[in-house]
Structures are given as C-alpha cells and as structure tokens.
Amino acid sequence: MKYDYLIVGSGLFGATFAHLANKQGKKCLVIEKRSHPGGNIYCEEIEGINVHKYGAHIFHTSDKEVWNFVNSIVPFNRYTNCPMAQAPSGKLYNLPFNMNTFYEMWGVKTPEEAHKKLEDQRKDALDKMKSEGISEPRNLEEQALTLIGRDIYEQLIKGYTEKQWGRPCNQLPAFIIRRLPVRLTFDNNYFNDSYQGIPIGGYNKLIDGLLNGIEVKLDTDFFDDRKHWESVADKIVFTGKIDQFCDYRFGKLEYRNVRFETEVLETPNWQGNAVVNYTSAEVPYTRIIEHKHFEMFGDEVYKNPKTVISKEYSSEWDETKEPFYPINDERNQSIYQKYKELADKEKNVIFGGRLAEYKYYDMAPIIQKVKRLFK
C-alpha cells in the first residue's frame, strides 16, 4: 500500500500534521518507536490521576485560532500556571518574579519600593561590569544580575539553572534568561497568554483525537529498516533527531536528559501546588510535580485520598537516554546549521519539531507551524 505521507513520530507535530493531512483526504501512516503515541506529552494514569510521564506540559497561547483548534479536539480546563520556588533558605517564593516575590524577599509592599530595590541591585551589577570594561552581559550570570539583581539571582536562579544545564551560570549563554519576566504587580500567573489550560482527561485525549482514523504503528523504529520505510510513501514527515537522519555526518548534537522519580503518596494533597522548583544546589532534583493539581481544583483534590508526585533530575544525555532539551551553545548551533543545510536539500522530507529542528518548543507554536504548512 502506498501512502501520501509517512510520519515518523507521533508527538504533537506528527499527530497534528497527520490530522490535517487526513482531513484533506491524504493517506497517512504514523510510525512511533515508543510503545505509546504522543511523544513527551503522553500521560500515564496512576491511582486515577493523569501523570505527565515526561514532565509537566501546560498549554498556553494568545492565538485564538490555535486555542479553538485544540478545543475542537478535546475541551480544556481552566488550569493557570502559578509555580512556587523553595530557596536554599527553605523559604517559598512565588514565580514569576512579581510583587509577592519581592515582598517575601525584601519586605517591600509597593511597586515603587520594589522598583527602587531592583534598580539598586541592577546598578551594582552594571557598575561592576563597567569597572571591568564590559559593555554587554557575556553570560547568563551577568545577564541575570543586570535584570534582577544579586539577591534573587542567588536565591532563585543560580542553583536551579546550574542543576538544569549541568554547567556554571557564567559558562551558559546570556540569551537563555534574556526574557526573564519581572512584574510589579501581585500576579502569580506565569504566562501572559490569553488562553491556558490542560485537556480535560489528559493529553492522551488530545493525541487520540488528532490520530483518530489514522493508521499508527507503535514500537516501530524508522532506522531499523530505513530503506523500507522510505519506500512506502510519497513524502516523509520526520520529527526525530536531525543528526541521526543525516547519519551523524557532522557529529552528534547534544541534549540534556531529565530523569523522573514518581511516587504514590498516601495523602490527598502533598505540596498544595502543581509545580514547586527547588533552587538549592544541595537538593539534587530541580522540581517536584504534584500531578493532580493540573486537573483537580480547590476541595476537589480531597476526593482522591492519594496523590502522585514526580521528582525531576536533570542530567547529561547519552544514546541510552531520551533527548529532552537541546543545548543551544555555539558549538551545537554550528553543527545544527550544517545539518539544516542538508535537510533543506531534501525535496520529499518535511522536518519538524523539537528534535528535527534542534529547538525547544512550547506546544502552541508547534501547532501554528503545522497549520502554516497547510496554508
């Protein structure tokens, strides 16, 4: 049987592409090397709770067309992302940095007081750079100090970031933190987008809806029989690692891996929030996710006497682990550009998604990108 499209990978890019192609009457085959569809947004049900198996995913967008599209597949709930951070001192702070954070950090109560404190701390950092003949922040540490000052940098940024990336902040590129949200309001909503939420019933409902009526083969690795899979369709949509597609011609791209320790606890409400970051370098994990708070609100959490938490550990990646976050330093970007030049010459292959484009993506931009391909 000949297909119009072979779609390699059933994550959000692949599933959305298959859905839109199928609506246009195209015959699609989706192959997925894992034992489940959905890529990293897959949820596993444990004790009646949808557990985000590969880390927390919160859908957010200001694009009404995208929001209406995903809600046409499955209705979304009203979840609002308001993470907390436990500092090395043991004190809890609200994220993103806002008046609640500044009140807990410095005792300031008005935006004017917070602004003055921030300006004083920024000035200290800028004066130090000027004295050393530095005009622009050269790394993440200098960038953070000029944006938010030393107190918040040391309490809430440094330890967390170094655990996440496995490198000192003064060896990480400045752009990672260049768009750090800072608000002089008592607003704990992490995102500025018009819409955000979680699919009611979990992300599997979204993926199953996108792939409804489409042939899917699980436990099927494109590279185990590449010649065969390249022959079954007129075009390929590839969402895997671009360096692997190109036979690692210019070397392997690097990633960060995340390991999860998931536990069932005999309590209905363990930390009171979906996401709590741990910013101390002495705590080995970066954050703890309590999954039921993504879909249960208020007293609803007490209807289930148990809860499920996941501790996240960031680590170096190797071929035995899942690639999570691209390391967008100069070396890796240089290698990726060489692969992109090869990919651009492929007439019958569409490359898309986090691994194929070596780029960290939120979910909404993935859907926007696929929809543009069809327009």
C-alpha positions in Angstrom: 0.0 0.0 0.0 1.4 3.4 -0.9 0.8 6.3 1.4 0.8 10.1 0.7 2.8 10.7 3.9 4.9 8.6 6.2 5.0 10.4 9.5 7.9 9.5 11.7 7.0 10.2 15.3 3.6 10.6 17.0 4.3 13.7 19.1 2.3 16.9 18.7 4.0 17.9 15.4 3.4 14.5 13.8 -0.1 14.0 15.2 -1.2 17.4 14.1 0.3 17.0 10.7 -1.4 13.6 10.3 -4.8 15.1 11.4 -4.7 18.0 9.0 -3.5 15.8 6.1 -6.2 13.2 6.8 -8.8 16.0 6.7 -7.6 16.8 3.2 -8.1 13.2 2.1 -4.4 12.2 2.3 -3.5 8.7 3.3 -1.1 8.8 6.2 0.9 6.2 8.1 2.4 7.2 11.5 5.2 5.1 13.0 6.3 5.6 16.6 9.3 3.9 18.2 7.9 4.1 21.7 5.1 1.8 22.9 2.6 4.7 23.1 1.7 7.6 20.9 2.0 11.3 22.0 5.7 11.8 22.4 6.6 13.7 25.5 3.0 14.9 26.2 1.9 11.3 26.9 0.1 10.8 30.2 0.1 7.6 32.3 -2.9 7.0 34.6 -1.9 6.2 38.2 -4.4 6.0 41.0 -7.0 7.8 38.9 -4.5 10.7 38.2 -3.1 11.6 34.8 0.6 11.7 35.3 2.7 13.7 32.9 5.2 10.9 32.2 7.9 13.1 30.6 7.4 16.3 32.6 4.8 19.0 33.1 3.1 20.3 30.0 0.9 23.4 30.2 -0.8 24.5 27.0 -0.8 28.3 26.6 -1.4 30.7 23.7 -2.8 34.0 22.6 -3.6 32.6 19.2 -7.4 32.2 19.3 -7.3 30.0 16.2 -4.9 27.6 17.8 -7.0 27.6 21.0 -10.2 26.9 19.2 -8.4 24.1 17.2 -7.2 22.1 20.2 -10.6 22.6 22.0 -12.3 21.2 18.9 -10.5 18.0 19.6 -10.9 18.0 23.4 -12.2 20.7 25.8 -9.5 22.2 28.0 -9.8 23.1 31.7 -9.0 26.4 33.4 -5.6 25.5 34.9 -3.4 28.5 35.5 0.3 28.0 35.9 1.5 29.6 39.2 4.7 27.8 40.2 6.5 28.2 43.5 10.2 28.0 44.3 11.8 26.8 47.5 15.0 28.7 48.0 18.2 27.4 49.8 16.9 29.2 52.9 13.9 26.9 52.8 11.6 29.8 52.2 8.9 29.6 49.5 8.6 32.3 46.8 6.1 32.9 44.0 7.1 32.7 40.4 7.4 34.5 38.0 9.1 37.3 39.9 6.4 39.7 41.0 5.3 41.8 44.0 4.6 38.7 46.0 8.2 37.5 45.4 9.7 41.0 46.2 7.6 41.2 49.4 8.9 37.8 50.6 12.5 38.7 49.6 12.8 42.3 50.8 9.6 43.2 52.7 8.7 45.8 50.1 4.9 46.5 49.8 4.5 48.9 46.9 5.7 48.8 43.3 7.7 52.0 43.9 9.6 50.3 46.8 10.2 47.2 44.7 11.4 49.2 41.7 13.9 51.2 43.8 15.3 47.9 45.3 15.6 46.3 41.9 17.3 49.4 40.4 19.8 49.5 43.3 20.7 45.8 42.7 20.9 46.2 38.9 23.1 49.3 39.4 25.5 47.3 41.5 25.8 44.7 38.7 26.2 47.3 35.9 28.8 49.3 37.8 30.8 46.1 38.4 30.7 45.3 34.7 31.6 48.8 33.7 34.6 48.8 36.0 35.8 45.6 34.2 35.3 47.2 30.8 32.3 45.0 29.9 29.5 46.7 27.9 27.1 43.8 27.4 26.4 40.7 29.5 28.7 37.9 28.3 26.9 35.0 30.0 23.8 34.0 31.9 25.1 35.1 35.3 25.9 38.7 34.2 22.6 38.8 32.3 20.6 37.8 35.4 22.4 40.2 37.7 21.6 43.1 35.4 18.0 42.1 35.1 17.1 41.1 38.6 20.0 41.7 41.0 22.1 39.5 43.2 19.6 38.6 45.9 17.1 36.9 43.6 19.8 35.5 41.4 21.5 33.7 44.2 18.3 32.6 45.9 16.1 31.6 43.0 18.1 31.4 39.8 21.7 30.2 40.2 21.3 26.8 41.8 18.3 25.8 39.8 19.9 26.8 36.5 23.2 25.1 37.1 21.4 21.9 38.0 19.2 22.1 34.9 22.1 22.7 32.5 24.9 20.9 34.3 27.2 24.0 33.8 28.1 27.1 35.9 25.9 30.1 35.0 29.0 32.0 33.9 29.5 29.4 31.2 26.0 29.5 29.9 24.8 31.9 27.1 23.1 35.1 28.2 20.1 34.6 25.9 18.7 31.7 28.0 17.5 34.2 30.5 17.2 37.4 28.4 13.4 37.4 28.5 13.1 36.9 32.3 9.6 38.0 33.3 9.6 40.7 36.0 6.3 42.2 37.2 5.5 45.0 39.6 2.0 43.5 40.3 0.7 40.9 42.7 0.1 38.5 39.8 1.3 34.9 40.1 0.2 33.8 36.6 3.4 32.6 34.9 2.1 33.2 31.4 0.9 36.4 29.7 -1.1 34.5 27.1 -4.9 34.9 26.7 -5.6 31.2 27.0 -4.1 28.4 29.0 -5.2 25.0 30.4 -4.9 21.2 30.3 -7.1 18.9 28.2 -9.9 17.5 30.3 -9.0 13.9 30.8 -5.3 14.5 30.0 -3.2 14.9 26.9 -3.9 11.4 25.6 -7.3 12.7 24.8 -5.8 15.3 22.5 -3.4 12.9 20.8 -6.1 10.2 20.4 -8.4 12.8 18.8 -5.7 14.0 16.4 -4.9 10.5 15.3 -8.5 9.3 15.1 -9.0 7.3 11.9 -5.2 7.3 11.1 -3.1 4.2 10.9 -0.5 4.1 13.6 2.3 1.5 14.2 3.9 1.6 17.7 7.2 0.0 18.7 8.4 0.8 15.2 11.8 2.5 14.7 12.3 4.2 11.3 16.0 3.5 11.4 15.6 -0.3 11.9 14.5 -0.6 8.3 15.0 2.8 6.8 15.1 1.7 3.2 11.7 0.0 3.5 10.0 3.0 5.3 11.4 5.5 2.7 9.7 3.4 0.0 6.1 3.3 1.5 5.1 7.0 0.9 5.5 9.8 -1.5 6.7 12.1 1.3 8.1 11.8 4.8 7.4 14.0 7.8 10.4 13.5 10.1 10.2 14.5 13.8 13.2 12.6 15.1 16.8 13.7 15.6 18.1 15.5 12.5 21.7 14.4 13.1 20.6 10.7 13.1 18.6 11.3 9.9 21.9 12.6 8.3 23.9 9.6 9.6 25.7 11.9 12.1 27.8 13.2 9.3 29.0 16.2 11.3 29.0 14.6 14.7 26.3 14.2 17.3 24.2 17.1 18.7 24.0 17.3 22.5 21.0 17.4 24.8 20.1 17.5 28.4 18.2 14.5 29.8 15.6 14.5 32.6 15.1 11.6 34.9 11.8 11.2 36.8 11.2 9.5 40.2 7.5 9.1 40.5 5.8 8.1 43.8 2.3 7.4 45.0 1.7 9.1 48.4 -1.0 8.2 50.9 -2.2 11.8 51.2 -4.7 13.8 49.1 -2.6 16.9 49.0 1.1 16.9 49.4 2.6 20.2 48.3 -0.6 22.2 47.5 0.6 23.2 44.0 1.3 21.5 40.7 4.9 22.8 40.4 7.5 23.6 43.1 11.1 24.4 42.0 14.0 23.6 44.3 16.7 26.2 43.7 19.3 25.0 46.2 22.3 23.3 44.6 22.3 20.9 47.6 18.9 19.5 46.6 19.6 17.0 43.7 16.3 17.4 41.9 15.2 20.6 40.1 11.5 20.5 40.9 8.6 18.3 42.1 5.4 18.0 40.2 2.2 17.0 42.0 0.1 15.9 39.0 -3.4 16.0 40.4 -3.3 19.8 40.7 -3.3 20.1 36.9 -6.9 18.8 36.7 -8.3 19.0 40.2 -9.0 22.4 41.8 -9.9 23.5 45.3 -11.5 20.9 47.5 -11.8 18.5 44.5 -8.3 17.3 45.3 -9.5 15.7 48.5 -12.0 13.4 46.6 -9.0 11.2 45.8 -7.2 10.1 49.0 -3.9 9.6 47.2 -1.6 11.8 45.2 1.2 11.2 42.8 4.4 13.3 42.7 7.4 13.2 40.3 10.9 14.5 41.2 12.8 15.7 38.2 16.6 15.2 37.9 18.4 16.9 35.1 21.5 15.0 33.7 23.9 14.7 30.9 22.5 12.9 27.8 23.8 9.8 26.1 22.4 7.4 23.5 20.7 5.3 26.1 18.6 8.2 27.4 15.7 10.3 25.9 16.9 13.6 24.4 15.0 16.4 26.1 16.5 19.9 25.9 18.8 21.0 23.0 22.0 22.6 24.2 21.9 25.8 22.2 25.6 26.8 22.6 27.8 27.9 19.8 29.3 24.5 19.1 25.9 22.7 18.8 24.3 25.5 16.8 27.2 25.4 14.4 26.7 21.7 13.9 22.9 22.0 13.6 23.3 24.6 10.8 25.3 22.1 8.8 22.5 19.5 9.2 19.9 22.1 8.4 21.6 22.8 5.1 21.4 19.1 4.2 17.8 18.9 5.3 16.8 21.9 3.2 18.0 20.0 0.1 15.6 17.1 0.8 12.8 17.5 -1.6 10.4 14.9 -0.2 11.1 15.3 3.5 9.5 17.7 5.9 11.5 18.2 9.2 9.6 19.5 12.2 9.5 19.6 15.9 12.0 19.8 18.8 14.4 17.1 17.7 14.2 17.7 13.9 14.8 21.5 14.3 17.0 21.2 17.4 14.9 23.8 19.1 12.9 23.9 22.4 9.3 24.4 21.5 6.1 25.2 23.5 3.1 23.3 22.3 1.1 26.1 20.7 3.9 27.2 18.3 4.2 23.6 17.1 0.5 23.7 16.1 0.9 27.1 14.5 3.9 25.8 12.5 2.0 22.8 11.2 -1.1 24.8 10.3 1.1 27.2 8.3 2.5 24.3 6.3 -1.1 23.5 5.2 -2.0 27.1 4.4 
